[in-house]
Amino acid sequence: MSTPAIEITPIEITPIPAFNDNYIWLLARGSRAVVVDPGDAAPVIAELDRRRLALDAVIVTHHHGDHVGGIAQLLERRAVPVCGPQAEQPRIGTLTHLLNDGDRIEVLGHRAEVIAVPGHTLGHIAYHFADLGALFCGDTLFYGGCGRLFEGTPEQMHASLSRLAALPERTAVYCAHEYTLSNLAFALAVESENSDIASAIREAQDLRRHNRPTLPSTIGRERRVNPFLRSARPGIADHAPEPPGSGDPVQVFASLRRWKDHFRPPGEL
């Protein structure tokens, strides 16, 4: 898979593919770099060496191995700060800077606000760079979907997604997995007449045919196509195998999430 660079001056943001469908995001400015959620060190080291970049820091969204598994090896090459959620420190032994909701960190001369987004894990955090118009959200918000609730509750995840959905619509969404086509297949099952979803599917299919990432998305796009950000819309979960007992957005979200957990697309997109 190629790793095209996405330029947001003066920082260049590049997806580094890892495992089957992960993206490790590399932020570079000049000869310095920061990586987000390096689950595997090898592709990061290869990209740093290829571009002759010096690693400045690592930032982490949550404790799962495919997001933190490469940190120790990176630190063997160069001791750098490792920033991540204080709530998950016991499960991420390499953290040096502990972060909580509302904290701010500086990355390559740009400031990021930390947003607590419990749901996928209880201590999950996201990083919002307002001046770059960029959000690094790990496994909370995906293009067309959201993370499974491994630790949190529907109430927590709905609240987390609502916070992210309230960001400016042009905010670029840098999530950690290439799940777009399967997510959009589910979105279309939920809202079969949503033309924005159909258009997004065509665009994503074309990108994947050319072995290109479908990311980043944007907050504005997610508001239009992502069913998990649209749970307040009347009737959106009417076709769910377990319809919600009321129109309460949290109950609707929970119904959609249960449906997605067992959803299989009718065919390959």
N, C-alpha and C positions, 0 to 999 in steps of 0.2 A: 504493500500500500504506500502510495506517495505521501509526503508530508508537506503539502503546500503551506506557505507562510501567509498569514492574514495580518496585514499591516494596520496598526492603529498608532499613528505617529505620536510620540517618538518611540513607542514600544511596539515591537513585533511579537505577535502571538502565534505560536506554531503548535499544531496537534502532533504529538508523538504517539503512534499506535502501539498498543501493548496488549498481550494476551489475545483473546478472540475479538473483543469489541471495546476495550478501554481506550480512552485518550488521556495521556499525560500532557498537560498544557505547559509549554515552555514560553516564558516571557523573556525577551532579550532587548537590551538597550546597549548599543555599542558592543563591547566585548564582555559584558556582564549578563548573567542570566539567573532566573528564578524558575523553579518547577513547582507545579501544583499536583499533589497526589501521586507521587512516583511509586506505583506498585511494583515496578520492575526497573532495576538500575541499568540493565544492559542497553536498552534503546536510548535511554537518557544520556549515558556516557558516550554512545556512538554519535548522537546528535551534537553534544557539547564538543567532542573532539573534531567532528567534521567541520564545525563552524568556528572552532578555536575560541570557544566561550568559557569563561570562568564562572562557576556556580557561586552565587551570592547567598542564596537562602532556599529553603524548602517551605512551602505552605501546605497545610493539610486540612481537609474538611471533616474526615471521620476515620474511625479506627479499622475499617475492614482491610484485610490483607492485600487486596488488589489496589489499594490506595496508599499503603504505607510500607509494603514489603521490600521496596528497594532502597529505603532511606539509609539503613545501616551501611550498605555497600557504598553509597554515595559519600557518606561521611568518612569512610576509610580513605577516600581520595582527597577530601578537603573538608575540614571542620567548618561548618556554616550553621547559622541559626536555623532551627526548625520550629515553625510556628504552627500551633494547632489548638484544638479545644481543650480547655482545662478540665472539663467534665469527663474527658476520655483519656486523661493522662495515664491512669493505671494500665491502659491497654495500648498506649503508644509510648514506649519507653524512651524514644529518641527525642521527644519534645524538649526544647530549651526555652521557648517563649509561650506562655499559657494565655489563651485568649477566651474572652467572654463576650456576650452580646453587648454591642455598643462600643467595644474597643476599636482602636484604629492602629493600623500598622502602615509603615512606609515601604514600598517595594519599587526599587529602581527609580526613585524620585517621585513616585505617585502614591497617594494615600488611599488605603482601602478601609472601609468600615466593615466590622464583623457583625453578621446577622445570625442569631441563633435560629436554627431551623430543625427542631427535633421532629422525629417521625420515623425516618429510615433507621437512624440510631438516635439514642436519647441526647447525645452531646453534639450532634452534627451542626456544623457552622458553614456559612457561605461568606464570600468576600465580594463586596461591591465597590468597584472603582468608579466613583461618580464622574471624575474628570475624563476617564477613558470610555465611559459608557459601557462598562464590562462587568459581568457577574460570573463568578466561579462558584458553582453551586453543587459540585459533587454529584451525589445520587438523590438529591431532593427533587429538583425540577429537571425533567428531560424534554427534549423536543417532542411534543405531543403526548407526554406522559409524566409520571412521577415515580419515585422509588417505592419499593415494597415496604410495608410496615414491619420491620424485623423487631423493633424494640418499642416504638412509640404507639400512640393511639390515633384513631381517625381525627379526633379533635385536635391533637397536636399537629398532625401533618396538614390538615386543612388550614389551621392558623399560620403555619409556616409558609404554605403556598400562597396564602392571601397576602402575606407580607411581601413576598417576591413579586406577586402580580401587581402590587401597588408602585413598583419602581417605574421610572420613565419608560414609555413604550419602545423607545429606540435602544434601550439597554440590550447589548449582545449577551446571549446566554451560552456560557461555556460549560456544558455538563460533561460528565465523565464517561459516557458510553454511547456507542453507535446503535441505539435502539429505535431510530426514527421510523423506519418502515413498519416494524411490528406495532409501534405505538400508534401510528396513523391508521393502520388497519383497524385497530380497536376504536379509535376516534370516529372512523367512518361508520362502524357498526352502531355507535351511539347516536351519531347525527348523520344519517345517510344523505340528507339533503343539504348539508353544509358545503357550499361550493369552495370555500377557503380550504377545507380539508382535501377535497379532490385535487385542487391546484397544488397544494403542498406535496401530495403523494407523487404527482407527475414530476415535480421539480426534484424531489428526493430520489426517485427512481433514476432520473437522468444522471444525477451526481454519483450514485452508487455504480451505475453502469460504467462510469469512467473512473471508478475506484477512488472517488473523492469523498471527503467527509461531508455530511449534511449539516454540520455545525460550523459556526454558531447559529442558533436561532435568535429571536428577539422576544422581549416581553410582549410587544404588540402582537406579534404573530401568535404567541402562546395564548393570549386572551381570545383569539379568534378560532383556534383549532384544538386546543388542549381541553378535553372534557373535565379534567380535574381542576381547572381554573374556571369552569363554567357551571359548577354545581348549583348556582343560584337560579339558573334558567329553568323555568317551569317545564316539567315533563322530560327533562334530559335523561333521566334514568328509567323511563317507562318501559323500555325493552330489556331491562336487566333481569336475569334469572331470579334474583331476589330483590324486587323493587323496594324502595325505601318506604317506611311506614308513614312518612309525611314529606312535606316539601322543605323541611329543614335542611339547609345546605350541608351541614355536617353529616346528617343521615344519608343524603344523596351521595355525598363524596364516599362514604363508607360502602354504599351499595355498588358504586362504580368500581371502587378498589377491589372488592370481592369478585366482581365480574371479571375484571382484568386479570386477577390472579389465576383464573382458570380458562381464560380466553384463548382460543386457537383460531387464527385467520382461516376463512373458508378456502383460501388458496394463496399461492405465492403472489405478492404484489409485483 
